[in-house]
Amino acid sequence: MSKNNLERKPSKTAMFAALHRAIANKEFKNEYLGPDYLAENFLPSISKFLIKFKSVRLKVKKRLNRYLPGLHEYVTARTVFFDRIFTDALKHEIPQIVFLGAGYDTRAYRFDTLNKETKIFELDIITTQNRKKKCLSRARVDIPDYVTFVPVDFNRESLKEVLEKAGYDDHKKTLFLLEGVSYYLEPESVETTLEFVKSFSHEKSLIAFDYTISISEENISNYYGVKEFLETMKNHHPDELNRFAIDEGKIGSFLENRGLKLVTYLDEKEIENTCLLNEERSLIGQITGHFRFALASPGTIS
């Protein structure tokens, strides 16, 4: 992302992610496929009003599917996956959770009753954080004492320095969540993030992240929606283009070369079959084909 744009305004992609989650909540209205009942509070007033209507939601989804095939389904599946990781950590009373690029994530507020003593750090650019606080205040959602907002520019600042100042303890087991972020970072920023997790966290810590795979021009048609997705991002979101990707089938060696161990990996079909089934166990749609999920650790997980 452009440094100037990062400093001037909140993330557009964070807003779009909130829109997808809000639509899913109206659509499914359950704790599994549409759990984010707070997402609509980050939308402009007109959007919040319009998505109440099924006909409008259908038009929005149809337009999204034309230019970004599978993205709505992907964000829905991503929410399911990261909700599972987050709630499992709370149930096991993990001491710390760090959101690396929190955007308009609402897990600290939606799952507050599960939190016993877990300290949560939300890292993001200050413009997005300031808007998030205002939106939560308008919605009368209290920010718990265990949540600390930590302003950061991932492409320029040291995670170690900003987290230590915020009270992060590298001797405590931690869950790091890097959701919807890696592909917008410079490769060097991803490297330093993984290096931080390896060198400055408890050996049984975890980092959950999603990423995109590298796809050649001759193979791009084999992956659902990817060609349209990349063209749309290039034409309409030039400040938030994909900058980082990992070759297909190389995630294990990629992590190993950086001192981390792969714990869980899901390709596009596994994401669909584990995160996009409705109550009748039927698949609700396809995701954009270049997205992947991974869970890794700097040590051995027992």
C-alpha positions as CSV (number, residue, x, y, z in Angstrom):
1,M,0.0,0.0,0.0
2,S,1.1,3.6,-0.6
3,K,2.6,5.1,2.5
4,N,0.8,8.4,2.0
5,N,-2.6,6.7,1.6
6,L,-2.0,4.6,4.7
7,E,-1.4,7.7,6.7
8,R,-4.3,9.8,5.2
9,K,-7.3,7.6,5.4
10,P,-8.8,4.4,6.8
11,S,-8.4,1.2,4.7
12,K,-10.9,0.7,2.0
13,T,-10.5,-3.1,2.1
14,A,-11.3,-3.1,5.8
15,M,-14.6,-1.4,4.9
16,F,-15.4,-3.8,2.1
17,A,-14.7,-6.7,4.5
18,A,-17.1,-5.2,7.0
19,L,-19.7,-5.0,4.2
20,H,-19.3,-8.6,3.3
21,R,-19.6,-9.7,6.9
22,A,-22.7,-7.5,7.4
23,I,-24.4,-8.9,4.4
24,A,-23.6,-12.5,5.6
25,N,-25.1,-11.6,8.9
26,K,-28.4,-10.4,7.4
27,E,-28.4,-13.4,5.0
28,F,-27.7,-16.3,7.4
29,K,-28.4,-14.8,10.9
30,N,-26.7,-17.6,12.7
31,E,-23.5,-18.0,14.8
32,Y,-21.8,-20.0,12.0
33,L,-22.0,-18.4,8.6
34,G,-23.2,-14.9,9.5
35,P,-21.9,-14.3,13.1
36,D,-20.8,-10.7,12.8
37,Y,-23.8,-8.7,14.1
38,L,-21.5,-5.7,14.7
39,A,-20.1,-5.4,11.2
40,E,-22.9,-3.1,9.9
41,N,-21.8,-0.4,12.4
42,F,-18.7,0.4,10.4
43,L,-20.7,1.0,7.2
44,P,-21.9,4.4,6.0
45,S,-25.5,5.1,7.1
46,I,-27.0,4.6,3.7
47,S,-25.3,1.3,3.2
48,K,-26.4,0.1,6.7
49,F,-30.0,1.0,5.8
50,L,-30.0,-0.5,2.3
51,I,-28.6,-3.9,3.2
52,K,-31.7,-4.5,5.4
53,F,-33.5,-5.3,2.2
54,K,-33.1,-8.7,0.6
55,S,-33.5,-7.3,-3.0
56,V,-30.6,-4.8,-2.4
57,R,-28.4,-7.5,-0.9
58,L,-29.0,-9.7,-4.0
59,K,-28.1,-6.8,-6.3
60,V,-24.9,-6.1,-4.3
61,K,-23.9,-9.7,-4.3
62,K,-24.6,-10.0,-8.1
63,R,-22.4,-7.0,-8.8
64,L,-19.6,-8.2,-6.5
65,N,-19.7,-11.6,-8.1
66,R,-19.3,-10.0,-11.5
67,Y,-16.2,-8.1,-10.7
68,L,-14.8,-10.1,-7.7
69,P,-16.1,-13.7,-8.2
70,G,-16.0,-15.7,-5.0
71,L,-14.8,-12.9,-2.8
72,H,-18.1,-12.6,-0.7
73,E,-17.9,-16.4,-0.1
74,Y,-14.3,-16.1,0.7
75,V,-14.8,-13.4,3.4
76,T,-17.6,-15.5,4.8
77,A,-15.4,-18.6,5.0
78,R,-12.5,-16.5,6.4
79,T,-14.7,-15.2,9.2
80,V,-15.7,-18.8,10.1
81,F,-12.0,-20.0,10.2
82,F,-10.6,-17.1,12.2
83,D,-13.6,-17.2,14.6
84,R,-12.8,-20.8,15.4
85,I,-9.1,-20.1,16.0
86,F,-9.9,-17.1,18.2
87,T,-12.6,-18.7,20.3
88,D,-10.5,-21.9,20.8
89,A,-7.7,-19.7,22.1
90,L,-10.0,-18.0,24.5
91,K,-11.5,-21.3,25.7
92,H,-7.9,-22.5,26.5
93,E,-7.3,-19.1,28.3
94,I,-4.3,-18.1,26.2
95,P,-2.6,-15.1,27.8
96,Q,-2.3,-12.9,24.8
97,I,-3.9,-12.4,21.3
98,V,-2.4,-10.0,18.8
99,F,-4.3,-8.8,15.8
100,L,-1.8,-7.8,13.1
101,G,-4.0,-5.5,11.0
102,A,-7.2,-5.6,13.0
103,G,-9.3,-3.4,10.7
104,Y,-12.9,-3.5,11.7
105,D,-12.6,-6.9,13.4
106,T,-15.1,-7.4,16.2
107,R,-14.1,-10.6,17.9
108,A,-12.9,-8.9,21.0
109,Y,-16.4,-7.6,21.5
110,R,-18.5,-10.4,20.1
111,F,-16.8,-13.0,22.2
112,D,-16.3,-11.0,25.4
113,T,-18.1,-13.5,27.6
114,L,-15.5,-16.1,26.7
115,N,-12.6,-13.9,27.7
116,K,-11.3,-14.7,31.2
117,E,-7.9,-13.0,31.4
118,T,-6.7,-12.8,27.8
119,K,-5.0,-9.5,26.9
120,I,-5.8,-8.4,23.3
121,F,-3.7,-6.1,21.2
122,E,-5.3,-4.6,18.1
123,L,-2.6,-3.3,15.6
124,D,-3.4,-1.2,12.6
125,I,-2.9,2.2,11.0
126,I,-4.1,5.0,13.3
127,T,-6.7,6.4,10.8
128,T,-8.5,3.0,10.7
129,Q,-8.3,2.7,14.5
130,N,-9.7,6.2,15.1
131,R,-12.7,5.5,12.8
132,K,-13.2,2.1,14.5
133,K,-13.4,3.7,17.9
134,K,-15.9,6.3,16.8
135,C,-18.1,3.7,15.2
136,L,-18.0,1.5,18.3
137,S,-18.9,4.5,20.4
138,R,-21.8,5.4,18.2
139,A,-23.0,1.8,18.4
140,R,-22.7,2.0,22.2
141,V,-20.2,-0.9,22.2
142,D,-17.8,-0.6,25.1
143,I,-14.1,-1.2,24.5
144,P,-13.0,-3.7,27.3
145,D,-10.1,-2.9,29.5
146,Y,-8.3,-6.0,28.1
147,V,-8.2,-4.4,24.6
148,T,-5.2,-2.2,23.7
149,F,-5.2,-0.3,20.4
150,V,-1.6,-0.1,19.0
151,P,-1.1,2.2,16.0
152,V,1.5,0.8,13.5
153,D,2.7,1.1,9.9
154,F,3.7,-2.5,9.1
155,N,5.9,-1.3,6.2
156,R,8.0,1.1,8.3
157,E,7.8,0.4,12.0
158,S,9.2,-2.3,14.3
159,L,6.6,-4.8,15.7
160,K,8.9,-5.5,18.6
161,E,9.1,-1.8,19.6
162,V,5.5,-0.9,19.2
163,L,4.3,-4.1,21.0
164,E,6.7,-3.8,23.9
165,K,5.6,-0.2,24.5
166,A,2.0,-1.5,24.5
167,G,2.7,-4.1,27.2
168,Y,3.2,-7.2,25.1
169,D,5.1,-10.0,27.0
170,D,7.2,-12.2,24.7
171,H,7.5,-14.9,27.4
172,K,3.7,-15.6,27.3
173,K,2.0,-17.9,24.8
174,T,0.3,-15.8,22.2
175,L,-2.0,-16.1,19.2
176,F,-1.2,-13.9,16.3
177,L,-4.0,-13.2,13.8
178,L,-2.9,-11.9,10.4
179,E,-6.3,-11.9,8.6
180,G,-6.8,-10.2,5.2
181,V,-3.4,-8.5,5.5
182,S,-0.5,-10.4,4.1
183,Y,-1.2,-9.9,0.4
184,Y,-1.2,-6.1,0.8
185,L,2.1,-6.0,2.5
186,E,5.5,-5.7,1.0
187,P,7.4,-9.1,1.1
188,E,9.9,-7.6,3.4
189,S,7.2,-6.7,5.9
190,V,5.9,-10.2,5.8
191,E,9.4,-11.5,6.5
192,T,9.9,-9.2,9.5
193,T,6.5,-10.2,10.9
194,L,7.3,-13.9,10.7
195,E,10.7,-13.2,12.1
196,F,9.1,-11.4,15.1
197,V,6.9,-14.4,15.8
198,K,9.8,-16.7,15.6
199,S,12.2,-14.7,17.7
200,F,10.0,-12.7,20.1
201,S,7.2,-15.0,21.2
202,H,6.7,-18.1,23.4
203,E,7.7,-21.4,21.6
204,K,4.1,-22.6,21.7
205,S,2.6,-19.4,20.2
206,L,0.6,-19.6,17.0
207,I,0.1,-17.4,14.0
208,A,-3.0,-17.8,11.8
209,F,-2.9,-16.1,8.5
210,D,-4.4,-16.2,5.0
211,Y,-2.5,-15.6,1.9
212,T,-2.6,-15.9,-1.9
213,I,-0.7,-18.2,-4.1
214,S,1.4,-17.2,-7.2
215,I,-0.4,-18.1,-10.4
216,S,1.1,-17.8,-13.9
217,E,-0.8,-16.2,-16.7
218,E,-1.2,-19.5,-18.6
219,N,-2.8,-21.2,-15.5
220,I,-4.9,-18.4,-14.1
221,S,-8.1,-19.6,-15.8
222,N,-7.8,-22.8,-13.8
223,Y,-8.6,-20.9,-10.6
224,Y,-12.1,-19.6,-10.1
225,G,-12.5,-15.9,-10.2
226,V,-8.8,-15.0,-9.9
227,K,-8.4,-13.2,-13.3
228,E,-11.4,-11.0,-12.7
229,F,-10.3,-10.3,-9.1
230,L,-6.8,-9.2,-10.0
231,E,-8.1,-7.0,-12.9
232,T,-10.7,-5.3,-10.6
233,M,-8.1,-4.6,-7.9
234,K,-5.7,-3.1,-10.4
235,N,-8.4,-0.9,-12.0
236,H,-10.3,0.2,-8.9
237,H,-8.0,-0.3,-5.9
238,P,-4.5,0.6,-7.1
239,D,-3.4,1.6,-3.5
240,E,-4.2,-1.9,-2.2
241,L,-2.8,-4.3,-4.8
242,N,-1.6,-7.8,-4.0
243,R,2.1,-7.5,-3.2
244,F,2.9,-10.8,-1.5
245,A,2.2,-14.4,-2.5
246,I,3.6,-17.9,-1.9
247,D,4.0,-20.6,-4.6
248,E,1.4,-23.3,-4.5
249,G,2.5,-26.3,-2.4
250,K,5.5,-24.4,-0.9
251,I,3.9,-23.1,2.3
252,G,5.6,-25.8,4.5
253,S,9.1,-25.1,3.2
254,F,8.4,-21.4,3.1
255,L,7.7,-21.5,6.9
256,E,10.4,-23.9,7.7
257,N,13.0,-21.7,6.0
258,R,11.9,-19.0,8.4
259,G,12.0,-21.1,11.6
260,L,8.3,-21.8,11.8
261,K,6.3,-25.1,11.6
262,L,3.1,-25.6,9.7
263,V,0.3,-26.8,11.9
264,T,-2.7,-26.4,9.7
265,Y,-3.1,-25.7,6.0
266,L,-6.3,-25.4,3.9
267,D,-6.4,-24.9,0.1
268,E,-9.5,-23.5,-1.7
269,K,-11.5,-26.7,-1.7
270,E,-10.7,-27.5,1.9
271,I,-11.7,-24.0,2.9
272,E,-15.1,-24.5,1.1
273,N,-15.7,-27.9,2.6
274,T,-14.8,-26.9,6.2
275,C,-16.1,-23.3,6.3
276,L,-18.8,-22.9,3.7
277,L,-21.4,-25.6,4.4
278,N,-24.9,-24.6,5.5
279,E,-27.0,-26.3,8.1
280,E,-28.0,-28.9,5.5
281,R,-24.3,-29.5,4.9
282,S,-24.6,-28.1,1.4
283,L,-21.9,-25.9,-0.1
284,I,-23.2,-22.3,-0.4
285,G,-20.7,-21.3,-3.1
286,Q,-17.1,-21.1,-4.4
287,I,-14.3,-18.9,-3.1
288,T,-11.8,-16.9,-5.3
289,G,-9.4,-19.7,-6.1
290,H,-6.0,-18.2,-5.0
291,F,-6.7,-17.8,-1.3
292,R,-5.2,-20.1,1.3
293,F,-5.3,-20.5,5.1
294,A,-2.4,-21.5,7.3
295,L,-1.7,-21.9,11.0
296,A,2.0,-22.0,12.1
297,S,4.1,-22.1,15.3
298,P,7.7,-21.3,16.2
299,G,7.8,-24.5,18.3
300,T,6.2,-27.9,18.7
301,I,2.5,-27.9,19.5
302,S,1.4,-30.7,21.8
